[in-house]
Amino acid sequence: MDNTNISTLALQVVDEMLEAGYKPNSVWNVYIFAYAPIVRFHHQCGQTRFDRQTMSEYTQNVETRFEYGEIGRGSRKQLLLAARRITQFNDVGKIDWGIGVKHLQLPAYYEEILNEILTCSIWKESVRRSIYGHAKRYFMWLLQEGHADLSSVNIWVLRKYMLSCTDHMKCHGVKSVRDYLKRLYSHLYDSGYILNAYGHFFSIRISVAHKIQPAVSKDELANSLTSINKNSASGKRDYAIILLGIVTGLRAVDISNLKLRDIDWANGEICIAQSKTGKSLALPLTVDVGRAIQDYILNARPQCNSENVFLRSVAPIKEFTSGCAVADIYDAVCSKAGQAHNGFHTIRRALGRDLTISGVSVTTTAQILGHVKLDSTKQYISLDSVHLKECAIDFKGIEPQSGVRS
């Protein structure tokens, strides 16, 4: 019932977190960052008790702040999670720890399975980590449902878990859960933990709505390059990074991980193993990109034993730890150019769009962008405004029979 004092409700959620095994220091840090703002927002709206409309306004405020770049993706996730937990505790008097809990201790039976996942050689490391995370959340949910092991788990339990995921996930997230559980159950079947892998259940198709993702315009790309001061060391690096992304369409993580040995200067090629797919990719080293990288390496790259091409420009001098650093560089350049920045991946989409508009086949575009599946490449057809206009049908023969006519 929406009748509980909002301050009391927030503290009750804190008590639940402490009881669930979270460390006190972490809990109170989270309270100050994520829960106290909810209490303050209610008070600013003249509410002392939990109010559903006020909570809706609060979450919208969080989304707006994220949209305008006032908070990052991680902060947005934590703030919205706090709002969901307070709402859930208000509605049912408890928190469903089946999703998103990393600190709770599982019984030895489930821990043994998780350890096997982490050492399973048939999956690459990133896949193992993803399966591990999904498996841990699933096992925690099973415990809450009274399943101390997998002997009592059947298809109806699986259905119930998947339905519970739909309560707080979009279709894309549910599909991801389904895909990783399918791998988990295949492993459990092969390892003798279960007698049925439920392949027919995991083969059920889940419809996912595909949003048309934005691609940066040619004018914006030109403005971003022009805004960079190529006389400075960091400017030479940033110019080479962004030009490399524009011309090759490489992902931010692959540019971040690019090694000196990956550049074949003699044959004019860049050869890498893609971080996302593990597949090899060879791309031409164009003259403009080659000169930009050469200028950075010879005239601006700090002295360092790292094999990576691109390095931090300030101490400590070392390679980037993730693709986020490259994305941050692009965001900073866009801000300097006075234009919106929707992420480094918009550069990659721009290349896919331009290749499609110029008439390059989908299969060739897929090879250039290093896509494993053609479905990943087909999204760029939706950005081809030039050829899509040819598909439009006029109103000849189906003119409106009433109303306003032009």
VENZISUL-V700956 format. One line per field, one symbol per residue. phi: phi as a letter, one per 40 degrees, with the letter a starting at -180 (. if undefined). psi: psi as a letter, one per 40 degrees, with the letter a starting at -180 (. if undefined). burial: 1 if it has 16 or more other ideal C-beta (glycine too) atoms within 10 Angstrom, else 0. Layout:
BEGIN
phi->???
psi->???
burial->???
END
This chain:
BEGIN
phi->.cbcdccccccccddccccchccdcccccccccbcdcccccccccgbbbdbcccccccccccccccccgcbccccdcccccccccccccccbgabcccbgcbbccccddcccccccccbcccbcdccdcccdcccccccccdcccgbcaccbcbccccdccccccccbbcdcccccddcccccccccccccgcbbacfcccccccbcbccccccbcccccccccccccccccccccccccccccccccgccdcccccdbdccccccbgbbbbbcccbgccabbccccccdccccccccbbcccacccccbbccbcccacccacccccccccccccccgbcbbhcccccccccccccccgccccccccccgccbcdcccccccccccccccccbcccgbcccagcbc
psi->igeihddddddddddddddeeihdddddddddddddddddddddefheihhddddddddddddddddeediidddddddddddddddddddeeihhedheheeihiidddddddddddeheeiiddddddddddddddddddddeegeaedehadddddddddddedeiiddddddddddddddddddddeediehefdddeehhhhhhhihiihiidddddddddehgeeiddddddddddddddddeiidddddehideehgddefihhihhddeeiihhiigiddddddddddddedhihieieidhiieiihhiiieiedddddddddddddefiiheideddddddddddddeehidddddddefhdiddddddedeegdddddeeihaehefiieiahi.
burial->0001011011011101100001000010011001101110110000101110011001100100010000100001001101111111110000111110100001000100100010010010000101110111111111100000010010000100110110000000011111011111101100001100110011000000000000110001101110110100011111111111111111111111110001100000010101000000101010001101101110011000010111111000001100111110111011001010101111111111111100000100110111100000111100110000000000000000000000
END
